[in-house]
Amino acid sequence: MRILNENEDQARDELDSVIQAVEDHIGRQSSVYTWSVPVMLIIPGLCLILSVFAALASKVVADSLLSIAIAACLVPLFMAWLWRRFQYGGGRLRKPRDAIYANASGETREALEKLFAYLQRESAPRAYYRNWRGAPIYLERRYFFGNLRVLLLSEFAAVRALCLAPGGNRISEAIKIEKDPDEVIKELGIKPKRAGGPGRNAKYAYSDALISLIGDARFNALDLSNREVTISAIKKWLSEWFEEHADESGDMPRSDLLTPYAEKICAHLEKILPARGR
């Protein structure tokens, strides 16, 4: 992931931090998906065994256990369908979903989105993984349309497996691209952070926007017990600042790029809450 940093170790650390934050963000939903499948595959077998013994005493009980076993076989399929719907939405997959990047910085989000937008093109170099025989298996571009696509970049198979393919099967193998990384970076027009250096110049004046909110009286009216509403309000204030200070092009950061900054402000307010006596 040298699009983030010229130093591959630093780039991997930064990417791992983003992936971990996304995992935490979807924690409860992903645990239901990952644990329901093995658990529900055990239940049918147990019910079938019990139905055999129950048949000696009561045919009604045996039939009930058999029905439970059949129903339990369908639960994993239903959970996989729900998880796939969460990632790609319902109906035919025609366009990418908004990606989840959790606490990634604005410039990191932009770099990763440039990469995925590149891989989503029909003209992009082909992505593939190797099966157990070592033969390449090529992926269609829609694999990079899901809102969890950043997890495809993880080193760990269990994390990659959370990204279902558009067809519903798991993606646990390491994904590679048929192009030299330097060529991809050059084509994307991304300047990676220098190892030990100051890094890329931010496209938007996030620091100025944050400074403008210092001491803002509107914070006193926030209900910090409702985190979602608080973050939404802060994003709105940041967006208003960018709108007011936009240049002639009118270019402004998207709402999702403001989310990590709003989350950090909210977290800070929650920390100082006891001191303020609210």
N, C-alpha and C positions, 0 to 999 in steps of 0.2 A: 504494500500500500504506500508506495513512494510518492503518490500524488499528495500525501499529507505532509511528508517530511523527507528530506534527502537521506536522513539517517533511518534505515529500515527498522531498527530497534525502537527508536522514538516513535516512528509512524505506527508500529504495531501496538505500542503501549497506548497511544492516543485512540487507535481504533478499538482496542480491547475495552477501554473505558466507555466508549460510546455503546458498544455491544452489550456490556454489563448493565448499563443504564436502561437499555431497551428491554433486556431480560427482566429487570426489576419492574419496569413499567407494565409488562404484560404478565407478570408473575403468576397471579391467580388463574388467569385464563389459560396460560400454557400448561400449568400443573394439572388442570382438569383434563386437558387433551392428552398429555403424556402418560398420566397414571391411569386414566380410565380404560385405555386399550388393554394393557396386560391384566388388570384386575377383572375386567369384564370377560376376558378370554378364559379365566379360571372358573368363573361362576357357572357357565354352561356345563362343564365337565362334572362339577360337584352336584349340580342339580340332576344330571342324568344318572349318576351313581345312586343318589338318594331316591330317585324315582323307581329304580329297580327294586330297592328294599321296601319302599312304600307300597309298591304294587301288591306285595304279599298281604298287606293289611287293608289298604283302601285304594280302589281304582281312581277315585276322585282326587285324592291327594297326589297320586302318581301322575295323573294327567295335568294337574296344576304345576307340578315341578317340571314336567316336560315343556309346558307352555313358557315357564320362566326361562328355561334353558334356551329355547328358540328366540325369545325376545332379547335375551342377553347377548346373543350372537350379533344382533343388529345394532346394539348400543355403540360399539366401536366405530361402525360405519357412520352412524349419526353424528358422533363427536368429531370425526374427521371431516364430515361435511360442514359442520358448524365452524370448525377451525379454518377450513378453506374459504368459507364465506366471509369470515372475519378478515382474511388477508386480501381477498380479491373482490368481495362484494357479490351480489346476486346477478344472475343472467349471464350473458356472453361477456367475455373479457375484451373490451375494446380499447381501453386506455389505462395508463398507470394510476395506481392509487396514491394518495399522499403518504409519503414515507414517515415512519416513526423514528426519530433520532434522539429522543429524550433530552439529555443534557449536553448534546454536542454544541460547540460554538458555531456562530453563524458562518464563519469561513470554512469550517470543517463540513458543515451541511452542504454548502455550495459546492465544495470540491467533490463530495460523494455523489451529489445529485448530478453533477456534470458527467461523472463516470457512468452512472446508471442510465442517464438520458442517452449517452453514447451507446451503451450496450442494448438499449431498447430499439435502436434503429435496425431496419432490415439490412442496411449496408454495413453494419458493424462487423468486426472480426468475430468469428464463431466462438462461442463458449462451449466447453465440454468437460467431462470428467471421465476417468478410466474405470472400467468394471474390473472384476476380480481376475480376469484374464489379461488385463492391461490394454484392452481395446478401447479406443475413444468413443464415448457416447455423447453426441452433440445435443445441445439444448436449444429450444426455440427462444426467441427474444422475450416472450411473455413471462418467462421465468423471473424477469427483473421488473415485473409490473406490480408485485405485491407490496403492501405497506411494511412488511418486515424484511425487505430485500437486503438491508444492511447486515442481517444475520448470516447471509450467504457468505460473507467475508470472514467469518469466524474460523479459527484454527480447529475448533472442536466439533466433531461429528454430531454430538447430541444437540448442539445449538443450531447447526445448519439444518438438522432434521425438523426443527420447528417451522422452517419455511417449506410449506407444501408446494409442489408444482401445480400449475393451473389445472392439471388433470386430477390432482388429489394425492398422488404418491409422495413419499418423503424424499428430501434431497439431503443425503448425509455425506456424500462424497465431496472431496475438495474440488472446487471448480477452477478451471484454468481458461485463459484466453489465448487464441492463436495470433498473438502479436507481441512484439517486444515492448516491455513497460515504458522505455524511454520514448518510443514512437507514440504510444498512447498519451503520455503526458504532454508531448509536443503538440499532438493533434487537438487535445482538449484545451490547450492554451493555459494550463495551470502552472504556477510557479510554486513548487513545494517549499515548505519552511526549510531554512538552512540549519544544519546540525549546529546547535549551540548559538545560532544567530537569532535576530529579531523576528524572522519569519515573514509571512506574506503581509502585504498591506491589506487591511480590511476594506472591503468594497463600500461599506456604509459606516457612518460615524456613530457606532454604537456607544462609544465612551461618552461622547457629547450628549447623546440622548439620555444615558443613565445619570450623568452629572446634573442634567436639567431637572431630574426628579428629586434631588436631594432636598429634604425639608419640605416637600410638597404637602400642603395641608390635606389633600384628598386622602392620604394614607390613614388619617385619623378616622375616616368614615368607613373604612373597609371592615368587613366581617371576616376575620381570619379563620373562623370555624368552617367557612365554606371556601376551600382552597381553589376549586375550579373557577368560582365566580371572581375570586381575588386575582388570579392569574389572568383571567379574561379582561378585567378592568385595567390591569397594568399594561397588558399588550395594547389595549385601546389607547392609553395615554402615550405609549411609545410611538404607536402608529401616527397619532396626531402630531407628535413632534417632528417625525420624518416628513409628514405631509406639509407641515409649515415651513420646513427648512429644505425642501426638495429643490434641486437645481432646475435649469430650463428643460431638461429631459423628462422631469417628473418621476424619475426612477426612485422606487422605494423598496425596502425589503419586504418580502412576503410575510404573512402572518405567522407561518410556521418557523421562520427564522427569528422571530421575536420571542418565541416561546421559551427557549432556555434562559434568556435574560429575565423574563417575567418570573420564571420559576425560581431563579436565584434571589431575586428581590423578595419574593414571597417567603422563601426559606429564611432569609435574613430577618424579615419582620416577625416571623414565628419565633425566632431565637430571642429577640429583644422584647417579646410580648410580656414576660413576667416582670421585666425591669420597668416597663411602662405602666404596670399595674392594671392592665386592661382585662 
